[in-house]
């Protein structure tokens, strides 16, 4: 159950949030070859001066991303996801790619828990809650 976290230092409209979250889920599903029913997304808004990225100029918007995913994804998949998310942040949220930073942390499936059960290890085209 990936937990995909996005932090921005700008106010967003509800429609922007909804469209972006849908993009995040569908992109993860496509790149990582999994269903969408178990994908968790956090989109947090902070005041302008509450986030910092060294390469961003003063008073510029930034986006910090942390993706917690199950082990087993290839470096190629991860890099594709990074590129797509950064392009998506620029397109949907209007934050320049150079003002974004993303980390990926891999966990065993048992680290991800639903009420019913922990998830199993990732397999291509899996449907973990079906």
C-alpha positions in Angstrom: 0.0 0.0 0.0 2.0 2.9 -1.2 1.8 6.1 0.8 2.6 8.9 -1.7 3.2 12.2 0.1 3.3 15.7 -1.4 4.0 18.9 0.5 3.7 22.3 -1.2 4.0 25.8 0.1 1.1 27.3 -1.8 -2.7 27.3 -1.5 -4.5 25.0 -3.9 -8.1 24.9 -5.1 -10.2 21.8 -4.5 -10.3 21.0 -8.2 -6.5 21.2 -8.5 -6.2 18.8 -5.5 -8.7 16.4 -6.9 -7.2 16.3 -10.4 -3.7 16.0 -9.0 -4.5 13.1 -6.7 -6.3 11.3 -9.5 -3.2 11.8 -11.6 -0.9 10.5 -8.8 -3.0 7.3 -8.3 -3.3 6.5 -12.0 0.4 7.2 -12.7 1.5 5.0 -9.9 -0.8 2.2 -11.1 0.5 2.4 -14.6 4.2 2.7 -13.9 4.3 0.3 -11.0 1.9 -2.3 -12.5 -0.6 -2.5 -9.7 -4.2 -1.7 -8.9 -5.3 1.7 -7.4 -7.5 0.5 -4.6 -4.7 0.4 -2.0 -2.9 3.6 -2.9 -2.8 6.3 -0.2 -2.1 9.9 -1.1 -1.4 12.9 1.2 -1.3 16.4 -0.3 -0.3 18.9 2.4 -0.4 22.7 2.0 1.9 24.9 4.0 2.4 28.7 4.1 5.0 30.1 1.6 7.9 30.2 4.0 7.3 26.9 5.7 9.1 24.7 3.2 12.6 25.2 1.8 14.7 23.7 -0.9 18.3 25.0 -1.3 18.1 25.6 -5.0 14.8 27.4 -4.9 14.9 31.2 -4.8 13.3 33.1 -1.9 9.5 33.2 -2.1 9.3 30.5 -4.8 6.9 27.6 -4.5 8.5 24.2 -3.8 7.2 20.6 -3.6 8.8 18.0 -1.4 7.7 14.4 -2.1 8.2 11.2 -0.1 7.0 7.9 -1.6 6.8 4.9 0.6 6.5 1.8 -1.7 6.7 -1.9 -1.5 10.1 -3.5 -2.3 10.6 -5.1 -5.7 10.2 -2.2 -8.0 13.1 -1.7 -10.5 15.3 1.3 -10.6 13.9 2.0 -14.1 10.3 2.0 -12.7 11.3 4.3 -9.8 13.1 6.8 -12.2 10.1 6.8 -14.5 7.8 7.6 -11.6 10.1 10.4 -10.4 10.0 12.0 -13.9 6.3 11.7 -14.3 5.5 13.0 -10.8 7.8 16.0 -11.2 6.3 16.8 -14.6 2.8 16.4 -13.1 3.6 18.7 -10.2 4.7 21.3 -12.8 1.6 20.8 -15.0 -1.0 20.5 -12.3 0.3 22.6 -9.4 2.5 25.0 -11.4 5.7 24.4 -9.4 8.9 24.3 -11.5 10.7 20.9 -11.7 13.9 22.6 -10.4 11.9 23.4 -7.2 11.0 19.8 -6.4 12.7 17.1 -4.5 11.6 13.5 -4.2 12.6 10.6 -2.0 11.6 6.9 -2.3 11.6 4.6 0.6 11.1 0.8 0.0 9.5 -1.4 2.6 8.5 -5.1 2.7 4.8 -5.7 2.0 4.1 -6.6 5.7 5.0 -3.0 6.6 1.8 -1.8 4.8 -1.4 -2.6 6.7 -5.1 -2.4 5.9 -7.8 -3.3 8.5 -8.2 -6.7 6.8 -4.5 -7.7 6.5 -1.0 -6.6 5.8 -0.1 -6.5 2.1 2.0 -9.2 0.6 5.2 -8.7 -1.4 4.7 -6.9 -4.7 4.0 -8.9 -7.9 3.5 -7.3 -11.3 -0.2 -6.5 -12.0 -1.2 -7.3 -8.4 -4.5 -6.4 -6.9 -3.6 -6.5 -3.2 -7.1 -6.0 -1.8 -9.1 -8.0 -4.2 
